[in-house]
Amino acid sequence: MNIGLNKLAVAEEVISSAGNILVAAGFEPDEIAQLFQQAAQQLVSGDAISSNEKLPDIEESDDDSIDIDDIMSEFGETDSVKALAKLKRRADALDRPHDNPDALEKCYSLAEKMLPLIGESQNWLRIKAHNNNIEIVDDHNEWTSSASDEELDREHEIIFICEFDWSYPLSLDFIDTVVSELVEKGEENKFFNIVNEIESRRISLPSSPLETIEEGKSIIALKSVFWDHVLSQSVEVQETQFLDSFVKATGFPRPSYFLIGWLQQMEEGGLVERYKASNRWRLRVI
């Protein structure tokens, strides 16, 4: 390997690049030649910077740095957050889904539209935080419960993804309500559609909707058991006593009146008849 030739090639490349830069900066050829002559004289005299001399540190300008307040301002202007705010306004105009089956259907439809936007918003936050070396945490309460004193002192420097801005956290509250109603009404297909959407988009949830979903899974798993138990009845039964006995026998995690929604679903499907006799609700398999 010819080290001399390599050094010469490097030198030629440096000189050529320097010349091109000076031309681009507006220097004439004779001016560039004069600059090179001056540089040569400085090198010979030793006035030029030696290879061992350390250049002074240059402080980085933080004009381009972004803090959490800047991110919050940008976040509020993203298309996904603006769209979420509009959907939430539409949701607020609906009747409570607990009292109105049509309202539940409309709420479910809105929830389906919200989830992709929530996922998009959270991904935007994650990328923005990563690019600016800002810590991002999913659950504020969980973080606080285990944080050290030093970590608590810098709490204001952290993005808590589930409560970062008002727009989509309010939408998460709405999702929580819809999920709870779907479980109560026994709408397992719609319930799992929402759960799958949340999981596939890796949406971070605060503790309340997480608990609703986990409890919902365990409750929905008992729906087929309940239906089979109802359909096995060969005679008329007094509804309250029947439901109480089922809750006690299975350890059902909700009060017996919760099961009325499932009975109503069976009634709408033509599987059972519910009617009052002697001022008490009765139940009969059709």
Summary of the structure (lengths in Angstrom):
residues: 286
radius of gyration: 34.2
end to end distance: 95.5
largest distance: 116.4
contacts: 749
relative contact order: 0.07
helix: 66%
strand: 6%
